[in-house]
Amino acid sequence: MNIQYWKYNLQFRHPFTISKGTKTHQPTLVVELENFTAGRQGLGIKGYGEAPAITYYNIPVEKMIEDLEAKKKFVEKFAFTEPDRYWHYLHHLFPDNPFLVCALDIAAWDLFGKMNNKKLFELWNGDISKNPLTDFTIGIDSIETMVAKMKETPWPIYKIKVGTADDIAIVKALRENTEAILRVDANAAWNLETALKLIPRLKDLGVELVEQPLAKDNWEGMKKLYAESPIPLFADESCVFEQDVEKCNNHFHGINIKLTKCSGITPALRMIKKARELDMKIMVGCMNESTVGSAAIAHLLPLIDHVDMDGPLLLQEDVATGIEYNYGKISYSDRPGLGIEFTGLYKK
């Protein structure tokens, strides 16, 4: 195989703020795997993958590139046949860089789908007729600005970032301006006392679920909150890798899987299977990916209950086409694999 990669710094439409900080751009890495043995007449089949960099996980794009360059020949020499074997190879090749493994794993699945002339959800026997709608995220800002952002993008489901002294006032103001489903994401900003006080009030405001209310390692607090919460609680920062799914059982009602954090589609499929065995609800969330990474999430829709894949909607710039958003509903292209066309250029 041959590998190429591109580094981007994609601009947000609006400054994006959560309880952990604010950013105006999303750094991200896009990789291309070209398999010459699968092509015809000397032309290879190309697969694409993506991994955005998140500051508080300490894996910048530069680190992904450094690790990839250091072991590039080992990535390229692998005799690719199917993604699962390739993921295990990459997992041992880059044990401390799940973000890079994710980008390569997504590219491998795109490649595999094209080799078999099937969309990814078809490989998994997914029924797209019952796909969940994606939410649209409203980042932390002044209440007036958050209401304005919501009105700017009419949507059936909103995810509201919280973690301020005005959380109830924020949700109350948004509720007064919409009948849409509201979800709340605290990004681990609350303590147990705060969560116990706020969550019943959020229920009264019609909030559907709360994501990561407490610190990721506050398991004792989550067990108490799980027992008392009147609305479902979903793990995000507490559920990063496969082994975390079982730890979240009886502490959360559901999990939010992030492809970049768990290291790709391959482990995400196993996490989905395990969560189903434990009778837990499943969300797949984004980390502000472009259409490349968002398309990977889109193909998992038939397998999950909720989705947060609004990255391309929040970004001013994109580097691919192939999935369409229509008031929360996702449409796929007719192309196999991820179904995307990588432009490599910013598209307004």
ABEGO torsion letter per residue (X at the ends): XBBBBBBBBBBBABBBBBAAEBBABBBBBBBBBBBAAABBGGBBBBBBBBBBBBAAAGBBAAAAAAAAAAAAAAAAABBBABAAAAAAAAAAABAABAAAAAAAAAAAAAAAAAAAGBBAAAAAGBBAAABBBBBBBBBBBBAAAAAAAAAABBBABBBBBBGBAAAAAAAAAAAAABABBBBBBAGGABBAAAAAAAAAAAAAAGBABBBGABBAABAAAAAAAAAABABBBBBBAABABAAAAAAABGABABBBBBAAAAGEAAAAAAAAAAAAAAGBBBBBBBAGBBAAAAAAAAAAAAABABBBBAAAAABABBABBGBBBBGGBBBBBABBEAGBBBAGBBBX
